[in-house]
């Protein structure tokens, strides 16, 4: 089987701003939620059987206590924030495994789910659906891969090295040195991507750098590495079969009605039969 792990927060943002452009700035109350649900259903129609979605139930995490400038919910539009929790409820009603993260982030949820799933010998491949740079640290060979629809690429371990200049295991160190503006930490002044890759390939992780390389910035670099390192021990599920989609729950009819899209129910009722009959494996970026 292939396990598909989806960054629900990213998908919600993507749908929200994509629909805003298409609707010329006219936001629908649950438009982004509906968009995400249809995208997930499309995966089922294409043959996905085991799916999990991680979301940011709250924007902040333990990392905000470590670095005051770490990302927060400030600046996110209220009409978008108001769709976070309805998305989680709708996914659960649709029968999809969903993990609303509170003390941790959605990225930690994805990393933890990938770690659990990849430890199951029944799993042929784990596909992590997000373009976030920090999830590249979870890639393992060609068994745990990152699906980046934005770049239209599926990155295995070789692909990660081609993009960043280092292997997956050194991604936290790489991000610590170059920074991650999306997460709110700047990296180490004077070190860009090329220099970071050269140093890491020469010395290994930051802990092994000679003292003279980073000087007084060493402690800051190690702090940033802590921010960039995803947690893999969240107890999200015990058995990968918990991620198998068996169709919508009885509550989904009411959810689809409240969301104002009857097609969701019709599509969800048809998808399981299609999935079970075809049994195909999703090979590429099919979420639109």
N, C-alpha and C positions, 0 to 999 in steps of 0.2 A: 504493500500500500504506500501511497504518498500522503504525507501529512502536510496540510496547508495552514500556515499561521499568518494571520492578517493583522496589520497595525490599524486598529479601528479608528484611532484618533487621526492618523494621517488621512485615512480614507474619508473621514467626515470633513476635514478641511478641504480636501481635494474636490469632493462633491459640492461643497458649499460655494467655493469660489468659481468652480466650473459652471454651476447653474446660475450664479450671479452674472457671469459674462453672457451666458446664453439668454438670460431673461432681462438683459439690459438694466441690471441693478435692482430688479424687483425680487426680493427675497421671499421665499415660501416658508411658512412656519416650520414645516417638517421636511422641506425639500431635500436637504442633505441626508437625512435619515432614510428617506425613500430611495435616494440614489445609491446609498451603501447597500441597502437590502437587495435591490435589483442586481447590483454587482456581485454580491455573494451568491445569489440564486443563479446567476450566469455561470459561476464556477461549478455549481452542482450540475447544471445542464451539460457542462463540458466534461463531466465525469469525476469531479472531486467527491470523495466520500468522507474523508476525515478532515474536519476544519475546526479551527479555534481562532477566536478574535480577542486580542488584548486591547483594553481602552484605559485612558487616564480618567478615572472616576473623579479625581481632583487633580489640579495641575501641578501642585507642588509635591515634593517628596523629601526624603531624608537628605538629599543633596543640597537643598536650600539651607540647611543648617550648617553645612560645610563651607559653602561659598555664597555670600550674600547676593551676588549678582547672577546667581543661577536663574534659569528661566522660571517665570511665574505665569499666572493667567492674566496679568496686566496687559491691556491692549487688545485682548481678544473680544471681538464684537459680541454683545449680549445675545443677539439673535442666533449666533453660532453656539455660544456656551449653553444656551437653553436647549440645544439638541443633543448634548452629551449623554445625559441620563436616559432620555427617550430612545436613543439608539441602543443602549445596553438592554433596556426592557424589551425592545422590539426584536433584537437578535435572540434573546432568550425565548421569547414567545414563538419565534420561528424555528426553534429547536436547535439553534446553533450554540456550541459551547462558547461562552463569553466570560472573560476575566476582567472585571473592573478593578484597576489597581489604585490603591490608596497611599500606603506608605512608600511603595515602589512606583515605578513608571511603567507605562505600557511596554517600553523597550525591555525592561527587566522581565515582564511577563512573557514576551516573545522569546527572550533568551532562555528563561526557565523552561518554557514549553518545548523549545528545541532540544534542550539538554535531556529532558525526560523522554521525549519521543525518539531521539536518536539512540537512546540506550535500549530500545526494544528491537530485537532481531527481526520482528515481523515488518518493520518499517524499512522500505527501500530507499526513501528519500524524504527529506524535510525541506519544504520550500517556505522561506520567510518573505512575505510580501511587504516590503517597505524599501524606500531609497535611503533611509537614514544611515549615515556613515558608521555609526557605532555598532549597528547590527552586523557589520562585516566581520566583527570579532567572533561571531558564532559559526561562521562558515567552516566546514570540515571536509576536505577533499571535494568529491562531487556528490557526497551524500547529504550534507546540509548546505543548501545554497540560498543565495539572496536574489529575489526577483525584483528588479528595478524597472518598473514600467516606464518611468520617466525617461530613462536612457534606453529602453527597450532591450535590456540585457538580463541574462541569468548568470550570476557570478558564482563560480565555484572557487576553490582555493587559488587556482591559477589566475582567475579573473580578478580576485581581490589584489593579488600581488601586482598585476598589470596596472590596476587603477591607482593604488596607493604607493607602490614601490616596496611594500613589506607584506609579510604573510598575515593571516587573520590573528594569530596569537599576539602580534605586536601592534594591533590597531589601537588599543587603549594608550599605549606609549606614544604612538604617532599623533593621536588626537591631543594628548597632553602637551606635546611640543608645538603643534601648529594651531591648536585651539579649535573650538567649535562655536561659531557665532550663534547657531540655532539654539544651543544650550546655554550660552551666556558666559563662557570662559574664554579668555583671549589667547592662551598658549604662552610660549616663551618668546619674548621680544628678540627679533633678529633671526629666528629659526623658521624657515619656510618648509614647504613640502619636500623639496629636493634634499635640503640639508638634513631634515628629520629622518628621511629614509636612509640616507648615507650613514648617519650616526647609528641608527638602530641596526642596520645590517653589519656595521663594523663592530659594535660593542654589545649588541643584544639589548635587553630591556633597560629602562632608565636606572634601575637599581645597580646595574653592572657598569654604568658609565664611570670613567675615571673622574675624581672630584673636580679636576680642572675644566672639564667639558662644560658643565653648567654653572659652576661656581655657586654663588649665593642663590641662584634660581633653582637649585636642585629641589629644595623643599616644596617650592611652588609647583614644580613639574610633577612631583609625586602626588601632591594634592589633586592636580588636574587629572592625573592618571586614575585616582580613586573615583573622581566624578565620571570618567569615561568608561570605567569598568562596569559592565552589566552584571547584575545578580542572576545567578542560575539556580537558586535553591528555593524559589517560591513554590509551595506545595499545591500546584494548580490541579493536578489530576494524578491518579495512580496507574490507570490502565489506558492505553491509547484508544481502546474501543469506546471510551467515554467521549471521544471526539467524533464518532461516527454520526453522520446526520441521518435521522430517520424520518424527516418530514416535520411539518409545523405542529405545534401543540394546539389543543382546542381553543386556547386563548387568542391565537393569532388572527382569527376572523375579526374579532373586536378591535385588535390593534390595527389591522389593515384599514378598517372602517374609520378609525380615529385619525389615521395618517392621510386619509382621503385618496387611497389608491387601491381599488379593488383588484387590480391586476396582480398585486403582490400575493394575494391568497390563491388566485387561479394558478399563477406560476409556481408557487410553492407546492401545491398539491400535485402538479404534473411532474415536477423535477425529480422526486425520489424514484418513480418508476423508470424514468429515463436513465437516471444514474445507475440503478441496479441492473437494468437491462443491458446497458452498454458496457459498464465496468471499465471505461477508458481511463487513462491517466493523463492529467493535465501536463503538457510538456512545455508550454511557453506562456508568456504574458497574455492571458485572455481576458483579464478584468478590464473593463473599459470605463 
